Amino acid sequence: MKLSEVKTALGDLENIVFKLEDGSFVPEHFHVTEVGIVTKHFIDCGGQVRNEKVANFQLWDANDHEHRLKPGKLRNIISLSERILGMPDLEVEVEYQSETIGRYDLDFDGSDFVLRSKKTACLAEENCGVSDNGSVDKIQSCCAPDGNCC
C-alpha cells in the first residue's frame, strides 16, 4: 500500500484500527512514534546492486490506555514527513513489536489497516536456478559449490 493510499483511506475513517493477519488487533491506544524513509542499499546473491526505499511507520503500544490517534492527526504527521523529509509516494512498511520488532507490509480491507507478514525471497532467481515454485535445480544453481553467487 502506497502512502497516498493510506492518506485516502484515512479520509473515510472515524478511528484508526490496525490488525494482524491472524485477526488480532493492535491495541487501540497505540502511538505512531516514527514516520520516516528507510533506505536499503545492498547486493543480492546474483551480485546486482539494489536500492530500496519504503515509508516506515512505527507503532508502539504504550501504557496510556486512554490515548487514541485520530485519522486527521496521522494525516498531519504524514504531511509533515512529506514536507520536511521530502518523502515521495512510497510503499508503506510498518514496524510493530511482537517477540522482536516485526516488519509488515500494509494493506487496507475497507475498514481496518492490515499488517501483512513479509517474506524473504531470492531476487536473482534467473541466476540461481530457482523455479517458479521456489524449488532449486541443484545442477544449474549458482548456489552449488561451483556456482557464481550465494
N, C-alpha and C positions, 0 to 999 in steps of 0.2 A: 504494500500500500504506500503510495506516494504522499508526501507532506501536503500537497494540495487536496488530496482526497480526505485526509484527516480533517483539514480545516472545513471542507464541505460537510462532512459528517457531523462535526461539532455544531454547525449551524442549525441542525434539526433536533438537537438533544436538549433536554432539561437537566439531565445528570449524566456524568461520565461513568461508564461501567467497563472494567477490564475483566475478562475471564480467560481461563486457560482452556486448552482443547479438551481436557478431561471433564469440563463443566464446572470446575471450582472457580471461585471468584477471588480477585484481588480485593482485600478489604476496602470498603467504601471510603475509609478515612486515609487512603494513600496520598502521598505527595509526589509530584513530578519534581525531582531535585536537580535534574540536569536536562537541558535540551542543547544538543551540540552536533558537530560534524565529526564523524570518526573516519579516518583515512587508514587504509591498509595498503601498504606497498610491499610486494612480495614476489617471489619467483615460484612458479608452480613446478610440479615434478617433471614436466617436459622442458623446463629451462626458460619458459616465457615469463618476462617481467610483467606484472599486473599491478594496477591501481584500482582500488575500490573505495567508494565513499558512500556513507549512509548518514541519514539524520538519526540521531540517537536520543531516545527518551529514557531516563532512568526513573523507575517507580520505587518508592520507599514506603514501607509500612511502618508508620510511626506510632507512638503510644497516645497521641492526641485524638481520641476516638470521636470527637465532635467535628474534626476537620472534614470539609467537603470541597473538592476542587470543582468549580463550575466551568462549563464549556467556554464562556466568554473569557475567563481568566486564562485558560490554556491557550485559546486563540491569541490573546495578548502576549503570552510568553513566546509562542511560536513566531509571531510578528516581530517581536524584539530580537529574537535569534536570527531571523532572516535579515533584518536591518543591520544589526551590529556585526554578525559573523559573515554576512554575505551568503547565507545559506540558500543554495538553489533547491529546486523541487526534487529532492532525493527520495529514495525508498526509505521507509522508517523501520528502524530496529529498536526493540525495547529491551532494556536490562531490568531484570526483576530478581529479587533474592529468593532462592529456594535453598537447597543444600549448599550451593555456592551461587555466585552471580550467574543467572541464566540469561542467555541472549535469545530473543524471539523475533520472528517476523511478525508484522502486524496486519490484521485483516479486520473487516467490519461486517457484521452479519445483519445489518439493518437497524439494530438497536444497541448492540454491545460491540466494543472493540475486543478482538480475539487474539491472544498471544499464541502464535503457531510455532511449534518446535522447529528449530533449524537443523539441517542435516549436512554432514560433510559429503564431499564428492570429489572425484578426480576431475581436474579441469583440463587435463591433457589426454583425454581418452583416446584420441586418434594416434597418440604416440605410445600409449601404454598397453594397447591390445585389450581394452575394456569394451565389452559388448553393450548393447542397449539394455540388457537385463542386469548389468552390473557384474557379470562374471568375467574372469580374466583368462585369456588364452595364454597359458604359460610359455608356449613355444615362441610366440611373437611378442610377448610382453617386454616392455622396456624394464620392467621390474625383475626380469630374470637375471641371473648372475652376469650375463654378458650384455644386458640391456643398457640403454642410454639415459635413464632417468632414475628417480627414486633414490 
